[in-house]
Amino acid sequence: MTVGSAFWIAAARARESEREDRLFHDPFAKELAGERGFTTMAASERATGGENAYLPVRVRWFDDVTLAAVADGTRQVVLLGAGLDTRPYRLDLPADVHWYEVDRAEVFTTKEPVLARATPRCHRRPVAADLGTDWTTPLLDAGFRPGERTLWIAEGLFFYLTEKQIRTLYETAAELSAPGSLFAADVTGTTGLDSPAMQPYRQWCAAHDVPPPFGCDDPPALAEAGGWTVEHLTAPGAADANHGRLRPQPGGLVPGRIHFVTAKS
């Protein structure tokens, strides 16, 4: 995730938190987003023609996966490309959960002052590292325990990586995890990646030496290539990822669309 998109997602969480029928409540999102986040969100929605109803559903889906995993006994969580996420503060997590957030140092420069006056509900450790380089050493130095059952979260991350980088993330997470660990991710399909609406972002990527947007129409194969076995596959709009916000969609694999995936080691 780019730093700019982190502010945008925080703005979306802030707006959702103000709804009477909100899918979650993030009391820190508005301050984290700041003017930059709301300006970016407004520009994005002008370009796409309206409010992005998908983002709150995605946040809630990962919330539900997280709560289910800790209810099942998982006590170690790694959030890859953490951005301005605040789950250790807003979710009802057991105090003995060890939560690691991996992202570039510049993200935490913005984030930590806002969260400094609050107390996380579990053991939270920021890990300043670039996922494109060595991030395992900083993670281990922060106290991560290899061989323990772990929940790995990649929310809104794969879109910004290359296929090689994604496979490396899967492989590394598998090597560090005990059997029964879980990897949760959203995977964008290939439909629309070359559309006119995507061209400004593609041009920005080219100008800043950033990978073009990633899409994959076979998320199970992507996970399996990295050493994981898909446990559940669904999509925004399916019965388990909708909450009355999106046009109903079938679950399962449908090439071209976004998928939500959980895979086990």
Secondary structure, DSSP 4 states (H G I P E B T S, - for coil): --HHHHHHHHHHHHHHHTSTT-S---TTHHHHHHHHHHHHHHHHHHHHTS---HHHHHHHHHHHHHHHHHHTT--EEEEET-TT--HHHHS---TT-EEEEEE-HHHHHHHHHHHTTS--SSEEEEEE--TTS--HHHHHHTT--TTB--EEEESS-GGGS-HHHHHHHHHHHHHHB-TT-EEEEEE--STTTTSGGGHHHHHHHHHTT-PPPP--S-HHHHHHHTT-EEEEEE-TTSTTS-TTSS-----S--TTS-EEEEEE-
